[in-house]
């Protein structure tokens, strides 16, 4: 198959021809695993992917993630128990091919989507409608986790066929489904930014009697510590790639300095279709954000990205 050839050329590996395969309880053998784990290794260390995804959707994980001796990844049911099986070699190969750890995360999110959407309750196996639902779920989850649209689509863009088959839709349909989920999550995040926040403790500032001017609040925040649970995405500026900038759940742009985190801006709408958002800031020139997470200056030059 074409995408198998792509992977063989790009990675020097022969991978199985079905991504997102759903095996029924009747057709799957006992999961043969090399180890039981809920973590996979990313460039920045071990990540509990299941927990990260579950935190996003707010559900309890009623399945196990297991590294197994299979060709790719699959959501399966065996003896009434739900599993996400994956090949460590396969996920590592995908990450290497698309140059981002989000590739492997998107595949696992896709398989989790099969379980959460009830697809594994059927014995019929894979079908295009179920695959698109799992793709949409994957796009939704990855946006909530901080991936750009391009990062959310990278694995499927590489692996999927151009044409639809009996079991899987064609590439364009799958990318559109991921885009739909990503945009839905993006709209939710922006809507929540305008609403009162249930917890504004992203930066634990020293208690003060009253909020004063913006500058006073900003410098007070510099002595505080950043709560990673409230971080939505990292903001990477091309001219300062090692500096730590973050977009928080309440849409603040925060710069972590030696003295602590400093609020230097806030995400705001532009009304422009191509670049719907920008950072409103008194500390830097206007930077626009595309719907794919690219940062662009007023001259149209790319100056960074959300990651």
N, C-alpha and C positions, 0 to 999 in steps of 0.2 A: 504494500500500500504506500501511497506517496509520503505520508507523514512518517512512516516507518523508515523509508529511505532517507528522509531528512535527518532523522535522529541518528541513523547509522553513519551517515556522512559526518554530521556535526560532532557526534560523541564517540564514534567507534563502537557503538553498542547496538545489539539487536534487541529491540523491545517488543513486547506483545502488542497486537493490533487494536486493542480496545481500551480506551480511557473512560473511566466512569462506569465500568461494567457493574451491573447489579446481579448478584447471584442469589437464587432463592434457597431456602432451607433445604429443599429437596435435592438440589443439585450441587451443593457445596460440601466438600469433605471437611473433616475436623481441621480447624485452623492450625497449620504447622508453623510455629513461630520460632525465630532465632532468639527472640527475647520479648518480654512484655514490657511496654513502656508507654508513657504519654508524652514523651519529649522527642523532638528531632533536633539535630544540631544545625544551627545557622552560623553565619559568619561571626555573629556577636555572642555565640555560646548556645547552650541548650535552651530551647523554647518549649513550653508546655502549650502546644498549639491547640489541643482540644479545650483546655481551660480558657485560653484567650478567645476562642470562638464562642464558647458557651457564655463567657462574660458579656460578649457583645449582644447575644440574642436573649440572654436572661433565662435560660433553661438549664435543667440538670442533665448532665451527660449520661444517658441510659445506654451507653455502648462503650466498648473498649477499643482503644487504638493499639494495634500490634504490628510490629515489624515482622514480616513473614517472607517465606520463600515463594514469592509470586513475581510476576513480570512487571506489574505497575501498581495500581491501587484499586480497591473495591469495597463497597458497602455490602456486607453479607449478614445472614442470619443462620446460626447453627445451634440446634437443640434449644431453640427459643431465646438464645442470647444474641445480641447485636454486636457486630464487630466492624471496625474500619481496619482493613488489612492494607499494608503498603510495603513496597520494596525500598529499603534505604538507598540502594544503588540507583534505582529509578529516580527518586526524588532528588538525590544529589546531582544526577545527570541533567535533570530538567533545570535545576538552579544554575548549574554551570552554563547550560545552553542559552538561557535567557538573561544571565548575568544579574539575577536578583533572587533572594530567598523567598520572595513572594510567589514564585512559581510553584514551589512545593506546598506552600500554605494554601494556595488557591485550589490545588488538587484535593487536599484533605478537606477543605471547606466544601468542595463540590460533593465529595462522598458523604460528609456529614449531612449535607442538604438532602441526600437521598433518604437517609434515616428519618430526619425531622419532618420530611414531607410525606412519609408513609410509603415510599416507593418499594421498600424491601418487604412489605407485607404481601406483595403480589408475587406470584410464581411465574409471571409472564416474561421476566427478564427486562433488559433495556428497551426503551422506546423513545422516540424523539421528544415527545411531550415531557416525559420525566427528566430527560437530560437537560432540557431548557429550563425547567424549574430549578434543578440543581445548579445550573450555571447562574441563574439570576440570584439564587441564594448566595453563591460564592461571591459575586460582584458586590452584593449588599454587605456581606461580612467584611470583605477586604477594605471597602471604603471606611467602615466603622473602625477598622483596625489601623487605618492610616495609609493604605496603599493608594497610589494614583490609579487612574483608569488603565493606563498602559501597563502598569505592573499587575493589575488584576486580570488583564486579558492575555498576558504574555504566554502562559503555558498553553492555553487553548489555541491561541493563534499559531503556535508552533506545531501542536499535536493533531489538530482536527483536520479532517478531509475537506476538500473544496465542496464536494457534492454530498447531499444527504443520502443516508442508507436506511435500511429497515430499522436499525437500532439507534442510530445517531443522526442528528441534524447536521447540515453543512456548516462550514466555518463562519460564514457571514451571519447565520441565524444565532450561532452560539455567542459570537462576539456581541451581537445586539442584545442578547439576554443578559450577559454580564454587564453591559453598559446600562441596561434598564435597572438592574439591582443596585449598581454603583450610584447612579443618579438619584434613586429613591433614598438611599442612605444619606447622600449628600444634602438633599432637600431637608431631611429630618434634622441633620446636624445644624443647618443654617436656621431652620425654624426654631430650634431649641435655643440658639444663641440670642434670639430676640425675646424669648420668654424669660420670666423670672427663673433663676437657677435654684434648684433645691439645696445645693451646697456650693458656697462660694469660697471654700477653704483651699483653693488651688495653691495659694501662697499664704502661709501662716504668718501674717505680719504681727509685729508687736502690737498688742491691744492699745487703741487710742480712744480718746473720748469722743472725737468726731472725725469724720472724713473731711480732709481739707482739700486744697487744690490738687490737681492731677500730678504736678511735679512732686509734691510732698508725698503722695501715695506711692509714686514710682520709686522714690529713693528709700522710703520705708521698706518697700518690698525687697530691696537689694540685700537687706540683712536677714532675709528669711530663707527657708529651704524649700525646694521645689518638690511637690507631691507628685510622683510619677503616675499615680493612678488617675490624675486629672489631665494627663498629656494625651492629646489626640494624634498629633503627628510631629515629626521633626521637620524643621524648615532649614534647607541647605542653601546657603548663598555661595555662588561660584567663587567669589573673591575671598571668602572666609570659610572654606569647607570644614575647618577644624573647630570653628566657634560653635557653641551650642545655642541654637535657636529652636523654640518649640511653639506649636500652636496648641492651645489648651481647649478643653471641652467648652469653656465659655468664650471661646474665640479670641482670646488674648494672644498677642505675639510676645513671647518672653525670651529674653537673652540671659543665659546663665553666665555670670561673671565670677571672678574670684571672690567678690564680696557677697555673692548670692544672686538669685534671679531678679531681673528687672523687667517690668512690663514696658515695652517700647511701642506698642501699637495694638490695633484691634482689627479683625476681619470685618469688612463692610461690603455691601452690594454696590455694583456700578450701574446695573441696568443694561449692560452690554452683553449680547448673546455669546460672543466668543470668549470674552474675559469678564465673567459675571461678578468677580470679587476683586478686592484690592485691600492692601494693608493701610489703614488710616493711622498715620504716625507723625509725631512732631520731631522724630529723631532721624528720619531717613527720607529720601525721595520716594515718590509714589511707586509702588510695585504692584502690578496686576497679577491675578492668578487665573489661569485658564481652567476649563472644566476637566482637564487631564492632570492638573496639579503642577503645571510649569509656572515659574515666576518670570515675569516679563516687565522691563522698564518702559518708560514713556516713548522710547525710540523703537520699541518692538523687539529689543534684543533680549534673549533669554539670559536671566541672571541667577537662576537657581531652580529649585523644585521642592515639592513636598515629598517626604519619604516616610 
